[in-house]
Amino acid sequence: MYFFNLREPVSQFGQYSMIKDLDAKLKASFSGYKLIDYGMLTLKDDIDA
């Protein structure tokens, strides 16, 4: 199992995405590959804010 930590700004949504490009290449190369999409995540802890 491999993990990638890539940060792409939300403001670039709809433009070139390294994550989507990597996902497509891994799907083409490995039949059992699946991406776990956590959606948009905050980069700071806002729990107590």
MARBA-3410 file (N, C-alpha, C, O; in Angstrom, 1 decimal):
49
0.8,-1.2,0.0,0.0,0.0,0.0,0.9,1.2,0.0,1.9,1.3,0.7 ~ 0.5,2.2,-0.8,1.3,3.5,-0.9,0.4,4.6,-0.6,-0.8,4.6,-0.8 ~ 1.0,5.7,0.0,0.3,6.9,0.3,1.0,8.1,-0.3,2.2,8.1,-0.3 ~ 0.2,9.0,-0.9,0.7,10.2,-1.4,0.1,11.4,-0.7,-1.1,11.4,-0.4 ~ 0.9,12.3,-0.4,0.5,13.6,0.3,0.7,14.7,-0.7,1.8,15.3,-0.7
-0.3,15.0,-1.5,-0.1,16.1,-2.4,-1.1,17.2,-2.1,-2.2,17.0,-1.8 ~ -0.6,18.4,-2.1,-1.4,19.6,-1.9,-1.7,20.3,-3.2,-0.7,20.8,-3.9 ~ -2.9,20.5,-3.5,-3.4,21.2,-4.7,-4.4,22.3,-4.2,-5.4,21.9,-3.6 ~ -4.1,23.5,-4.5,-5.0,24.6,-4.0,-6.5,24.4,-4.6,-6.6,24.1,-5.8 ~ -7.5,24.6,-3.8,-8.8,24.5,-4.2,-9.1,25.6,-5.3,-10.0,25.3,-6.2
-8.4,26.7,-5.3,-8.6,27.7,-6.3,-8.3,27.2,-7.7,-8.7,27.9,-8.6 ~ -7.6,26.1,-7.8,-7.2,25.6,-9.1,-8.2,24.5,-9.6,-7.9,23.8,-10.6 ~ -9.3,24.3,-8.9,-10.3,23.3,-9.2,-10.7,23.5,-10.7,-11.0,24.6,-11.1 ~ -10.7,22.4,-11.4,-11.1,22.4,-12.8,-9.9,22.6,-13.8,-10.1,22.5,-15.0 ~ -8.8,22.9,-13.2,-7.6,23.0,-14.0,-6.8,21.8,-13.9,-7.2,20.8,-13.4
-5.6,21.8,-14.5,-4.7,20.6,-14.4,-4.5,20.1,-13.0,-4.3,21.0,-12.1 ~ -4.7,18.9,-12.8,-4.5,18.3,-11.4,-3.5,17.2,-11.5,-3.7,16.2,-12.2 ~ -2.4,17.3,-10.7,-1.4,16.2,-10.6,-2.0,15.0,-10.0,-1.7,13.9,-10.4 ~ -3.0,15.2,-9.0,-3.6,14.1,-8.4,-4.4,13.3,-9.4,-4.4,12.0,-9.4 ~ -5.2,13.9,-10.2,-6.0,13.3,-11.2,-5.2,12.6,-12.3,-5.5,11.5,-12.7
-4.1,13.2,-12.7,-3.2,12.6,-13.6,-2.5,11.3,-13.1,-2.5,10.3,-13.7 ~ -2.1,11.4,-11.8,-1.5,10.3,-11.2,-2.5,9.1,-11.0,-2.2,8.0,-11.2 ~ -3.7,9.5,-10.6,-4.8,8.5,-10.5,-5.1,7.8,-11.8,-5.2,6.6,-11.8 ~ -5.1,8.5,-12.9,-5.4,7.9,-14.2,-4.3,6.9,-14.6,-4.5,5.8,-15.1 ~ -3.0,7.3,-14.3,-1.9,6.5,-14.7,-1.8,5.2,-13.8,-1.5,4.1,-14.3
-2.2,5.3,-12.5,-2.2,4.2,-11.7,-3.3,3.2,-12.0,-3.1,2.0,-12.0 ~ -4.5,3.8,-12.4,-5.6,2.9,-12.8,-5.2,2.1,-14.0,-5.6,0.9,-14.2 ~ -4.5,2.7,-15.0,-4.1,2.1,-16.2,-3.1,1.0,-16.0,-3.0,0.0,-16.7 ~ -2.3,1.2,-14.9,-1.2,0.3,-14.7,-1.5,-0.9,-13.7,-0.9,-2.0,-13.8 ~ -2.4,-0.7,-12.8,-2.7,-1.7,-11.8,-4.2,-1.9,-11.7,-5.0,-1.0,-11.3
-4.6,-3.1,-12.0,-6.0,-3.5,-12.1,-6.8,-3.3,-10.7,-7.9,-3.0,-10.7 ~ -6.1,-3.5,-9.6,-6.7,-3.5,-8.3,-6.6,-2.1,-7.6,-7.1,-1.9,-6.5 ~ -6.1,-1.1,-8.3,-5.8,0.2,-7.8,-7.2,0.9,-7.6,-8.0,0.9,-8.4 ~ -7.3,1.6,-6.4,-8.4,2.5,-6.1,-8.0,3.7,-5.4,-7.1,3.6,-4.5 ~ -8.5,4.8,-5.8,-8.1,6.1,-5.1,-9.1,6.3,-3.9,-10.3,6.2,-4.1
-8.6,6.6,-2.8,-9.5,7.1,-1.7,-9.5,8.6,-1.7,-8.5,9.2,-1.4 ~ -10.7,9.1,-2.1,-10.8,10.6,-2.2,-11.4,11.2,-0.9,-12.6,10.9,-0.6 ~ -10.6,11.9,-0.2,-11.0,12.5,1.0,-11.7,13.9,0.8,-12.1,14.5,1.8 ~ -11.8,14.3,-0.4,-12.3,15.6,-0.7,-11.4,16.7,-0.3,-10.2,16.5,-0.2 ~ -12.0,17.9,-0.1,-11.2,19.0,0.2,-10.9,19.0,1.7,-11.9,18.9,2.5
-9.7,19.0,2.1,-9.3,19.0,3.5,-8.6,20.3,3.9,-7.8,20.9,3.2 ~ -8.9,20.8,5.1,-8.3,22.0,5.6,-6.8,21.6,6.0,-6.5,20.5,6.4 ~ -5.9,22.6,5.9,-4.5,22.3,6.2,-4.2,22.8,7.6,-3.1,22.8,8.0 ~ -5.2,23.2,8.4,-5.0,23.7,9.8,-6.1,23.1,10.6,-7.1,22.6,10.1 ~ -5.9,23.1,11.9,-6.8,22.5,12.9,-7.8,23.6,13.3,-7.5,24.5,14.1
-9.1,23.6,12.8,-10.1,24.6,13.2,-11.1,24.0,14.2,-12.1,24.7,14.4 ~ -10.8,23.0,14.8,-11.8,22.3,15.7,-12.2,23.3,16.9,-13.4,23.4,17.2 ~ -11.2,24.0,17.4,-11.5,24.9,18.6,-11.7,26.3,18.2,-11.9,27.2,19.0 ~ -11.8,26.6,16.9,-11.9,28.0,16.4,-13.4,28.5,16.5,-13.7,29.6,16.2
END
